[in-house]
């Protein structure tokens, strides 16, 4: 099963690229962030085109800002919008939507930016990440969390660490919050497969190797992850993944011209 994630920064603006990309790449599940459309408007814009491509849609949106979606052509059940106990700014925002796709719990997330260290929005970001951690910890083993994390896990993930001093995305509390999320069992696929490659702040892949686990850079049938091409390495700031695969998961971060794929795990390798 191929799962892809894309911060589209307005699905309306990205529509001329989104549909051809779906036709070319044929992902089974797609997580979108920053759709910037309310649910009804999203379905009016894309519903027919996605149905023609056999995609069911779970969307949690709002006009102008934020917005997340899961598109699936392998089933879409138990849709949940938002996170249990999530904070608001001041009200809860459209930043998470979850659905079960072919037995995998898929969560599309758009983590708050934080704006500036110590600000109210920064505190909101940390509280939101804590709610995400709790939701993932309470969820099923077969879980993929995909989206825009807005955090650089290490200095190696930014082009110039000194340039980020005093800014969000690289502070210790943010990195600690991400580490706590990983501590529930998430496993960083990007770092596993491409340990020397730099991904810009937050654009990550991960798996939680419990249940049947993950067989390192080669899948259980010896499939090796495709190394990113030169154009694959220029990953934009902020998008990321985390997965707990007890079944099958294939992951592919980035926009259409920046996609890389890790091997599927388990019975649904494709």
N, C-alpha and C positions, 0 to 999 in steps of 0.2 A: 504494500500500500504506500502510495506517495502522498506525503503531506507537505504543503507549501505554505509559506507565510509572506505577506507583503503589506508594509505600511504604504497605502496608496495616496495618503495626503489629499483626500477628496476623490471618492470613487467616480463622481461625475466627470472630473477632469481626466481621470485615468481610464475611462471607459474605452476609448479608441485603442488602448494597448491591452487592457484586461481581457477582453473577449478573444482577440487573436492569440494571446498568450495561453489562455485556457485550451484553445484548439490545438496549439502547437505542443504544449507540455503535457496535457492530459493528466493533471494531478487528480487524485481521488478525493482529497480534502484540501480546502484552501482556507486559511485564516487571514482575514483582512483587518487592518487597523486604520484609524483616522478616516473612516468612511464619510463623516461629516454630513450625514443624512439621517433624518428620522426613519423609523422602520417602514412606514407606509410609503414614503418617498423612495426608499431603497427598492422596495418590491415593485413599485410602479416603473422605476427606471430599468431594473435588471431582471425582474421576475420572469418575463417571457423568454428572454435570451438565455437565462440560466436553465429554465425548464427544458428548452430545446436541446440543451447539452446534458440533460439528466441530472442537474444539480438541485438538491433541496437546500433551503436557506434558513439559517438561524441568525437573526440580526438584532442587535441592541444599539439603537442609534439616537441621535438628537440633532436638531438643525445646527449647522454651522461648525460645531466643534465635536471632537472625540468620535465615538462610534466604532463598533467592532462587529465582525460577522464570521460565521463558519459556513462554508459551502461544501456540500458533500454529495457524492454520487454513489456512496456505499452505505447509505442509511443515515438517518438523523433523528435520534430519539432523546427523550429526557432533557429537553432544552431548558437551561437555567440562565437567566439574565442577571448580571451583577454577582457580587460575592456576599456570603452571609456575614453580617456584622461590618460591612465595609463603611468607611468614613465618607463624608461628603465635603464639598467645597463651595458653598456650605451644604448643598444637597448632593446625594450620590449621583455620580456621572456615569455615562455609558462607556465603561472601560473594560468590561469582561462579559463574555458569553461562552457558555459551555454546552456541549452536546455529545452524545455517544454515537460514534461512527464505526460500524463494523466491529463493535466490541471495544473500541478504544475511546476513552473519555478525552475529548479534545477541547481545550480552553484557549480562546483567542483573547489576548490581553493588550491593553495600551496603558502602560504604567505612567502616572503623572510625571511631568518633567522636573518639578521641584523648584524651578526658576532661579532661586539663589539660596545658598546655604543659610540656615537659620530662619528663613522666611516662613510664613504660615503655610505656603504651598509646599515648602520643603518638608515640614512636619506632616502635612497631609500625605505626601509621597511615602514617607516612612510608615505611617499608619496603614496606608493602602497596601503596601508590600507585606505588612504583617497579616492583614486579612487574606491576602493571596496565599501566603505561606500556610495559614491555618486551613484554608479551603483545599489546597493541594494535599496537605497531610491527612485530611479527613476523607479524601476521595479514594477512588479505586486504584489498584496497583497499575492497571493499564491506562495510563494517563499521559497525554502530551500537552504541554503548556507552550503556546506559540505566540510570539508577538514582539512588541516594542518595549524593551525593558528600561531604556533610558539610563543605563548604568554601564560603565566600563569596568569589568571585573578586576583588571590589573593595569598597571602602567603600560604593559606591553600591548594593550588594546587601544592606545591612543598614539597619534603620530608624534606628539611632542608633550610629554607629561608636564613639563614646566609651564606650558601655555595654559594648562587646565587648573593650575593651582588657584584656589579660591573660588572655583566654579562648581556647579553641580555635575553629576554623573561620575565623579571620581573621588568623592569624599569618603572617609572611613565609615560613617554611619550608613551610607548608601551601600557600600560594598559589604558591610556586615549584614545588612538586611538581605542582600542577594545571597550571601553565604548561608544565612539561616534558611532561605528557601531551598538552596541546594542540599542542606543538611537533612531535609525530610527524605532524601534519597535520590534527588535529581543528579544527573550525570552529564557532564559537558562534552558533547560529541565533537564540536569544533576543535576543542583543545586536544581531544583524543586523536582525531584523524589528521589534523594539521597543526601540530604543536608549535611550529615555528612561524605560522602565518598570523598576521595581525588582523583582527576584525575591529572596526571602529566601535565607539562606545555602545555596548549593549547588544550588538547583533550576534546572537549566540545560538547554539544548538545544545540540547542535553537529553540524556536518558536516565531513568531511574532503574538501575540493574538489579531489581529484585525479581521474585517469581522465577521465570526462566532465564533472565539476565541477557546481557549483550556480549557478543563474542569479539570485542575489540574492533580493530579496523577492518577485519574481515567478518562477514556474516557467518551464520552456521553452515552455509553451503559453500563457504570459501569466497563469496563475493567480496570484492574490495571496493571501498569507497572511491568514487571518482574524484581525483584531485582537482581543485579549482583551477580553471584556466586563468590567464592573466587578467581578463576582464572580470572574472568572478571575484577577484580579491579586493576590488574597490568597494567594499560593502559600506553602505551609508550608515550614518549615525543612528543608533537606537534600537534596531529591530533585533529580536532574539527568540530563543526557544528553550524549552525544558521538557523532558519526557520521562515517564516512568513506564518502560515497556515490559509488560509481562507477555504480550502477544507480538504483533507485527507493527513495526513503525519504520517508515522511511521519511527522511527529513530533507528539506530544501529551502535554505534561507534566501531572502533577497528579492529584488525586483526581477522582471523577466530576463534582463540581460546580465543578471548577477547571481544566477541560480547555481547552487552546488547541491549534490545529493549524497547522503550517507546511505549505507546499505540497509535494506529491510531486515527486520529481525523476526524470526518465528515463522508461522505457517503461511502467512500471506505475502511472502516476499514477491515483489514484482518489479 
